[in-house]
Amino acid sequence: LLQPASTVAKMLHYKAAAPMVTRRLFSSQQLNPIKWGILSAGRIASDYAKAITITDGAVASAVAARCPTKAKEFATLHGIDKSYGCYHDVINSPEVDVVYIATT
């Protein structure tokens, strides 16, 4: 299920062009949603969180940043349930299926 970023961008563009077809492919009613964890709370992570929000079958469920306060602010802004001050907490979370690394 992991796709390169360019493929995800194409899928998001495809969704805008043909929403009925995309709903059939990515319907959260057919599958359990993929629960994403995001490592970092910067601008690119924010863009990715927004993309997850508009993608059927995906939900951002946790975020981590080196600063717990920044992680909490990010989670509040993007409607994410869990925030952590340690990357390992997201990686080890049972609430996360896939981790997006938005930091170097």
Steps between C-alpha positions, in 0.01 A plus 500: 500500500797736528535725199767754398401863562456561125250214481309639799488842333364340181240312703389822671478672160307203364263522794418860418442413135289187557365485856249218440765262368739596779236436764469144377877451512564665837169474681542482875168312508661204321827489696622609838664839459878510492615671820794733434760619746694815411854565622560877520266793531634734233361645178544191283346281770209744509450468124507122533249505788264705282540246217417215738188689611359513146592141413229237544622199695770691688514674836782677685497342845825619662773760466837542671743788519810562708300764685185351660328840495551534126369146446188579706437824304542312172261226615239756603531687170459182292251309716747228597418308817848419632811718527840404634833663579692191390509344152523149647157540661337539156700215351398268785138616522232236436290787358738537202522278190741712292749771594576802284844646574490874436840579650862438412 
